[in-house]
Amino acid sequence: VTPHFQSGLFDSVTNVTFDKVDKFKMLDMSSQQGEVVRFAKIDDGFMVDDPVMATGNIEAWLQNLVDGMQSTIKNVIRMAHGEVQEQDLETFIFQHPAQVSLLGIQFLWTSDMQTAIADAKKDKAGVSRAVKKSDALLKEMIVITTRSTLGKNERKNLETCITVHVHQR
């Protein structure tokens, strides 16, 4: 079945890594861009490995794989939601898969704008401050793109974040 990953069995998942000792244990999933996400769950506020087992008939273990992918991505997003407020922007963007870092930036923008609009009656300058904060975030992302140390995929991820952020204005 694994050769079919590259032919589109799952969108954006081109490979699954199996454990070297337990050949039925799937450890992580990889994208065509080289992003690797370990199968994990949240335990006491931390991400811990949660391998997916390829046991039983093909339909059963493929369903286990689908469930593991969905659960893992949901948990990665849940953790990222808290981390986006705590980490510096560059660390956040490059620590997470591209779609998750993009979503985190959208979390920031949405939260700032929602607060500004909700407080607009009592704080007339709130929306203006939120727009300035959004502009500062955009400038920070642009500065990061000037670094010569960025890899091709990191640069592409950052450029996508910038493009979406500009369109949110």
C-alpha positions, 0 to 999 in steps of 0.5 A: 500500500505504501507505494500508493501514498505518492500517487495520491492515496491521501492528499499531501501525505506522500510517506509514512515511516514505520518503526524499524523494530515493530513493522506494524507501528507507523511513527510519522507522516511526511508531505511532498515538501518534506514536512514530517509530523509525528503521530502524537496526542496531548498528554498533560499539556505536552505532545507525546508520541501516539503511533498508529498501528497497521494491524488487521485487514487493509480497510481497518488499518487505513481507517486507523491511519486516517483517524491518527492523521486527523487526531494528530493534526487536531492536537497540533493545531490545539497546541499551536493555538496556545503557542502562537501567543507565547512564542516569538513569530519566527520560532512559531512559524518554523516550528509548525507545519506550513498550514498550522503556522498559517492558521496560527497567524490567522488566530492572531489576526482574528483575535485582535480584530474581534477584540477591537470590534467588540470594544469599538464603542468604548475604545475608538482607537482600538481598531486602529491599534489592531491594524497597526499591530497587524502591520507590525506582524506583516513587517516582521514576516517580511524582515524574516524573508530577507535572511539568507539562511532560509531554506526553500520550503521555509521561504515558501511557507513564510511567503504564503503567510505574508500573502494571506495576511495581506489579503486579510486587510 
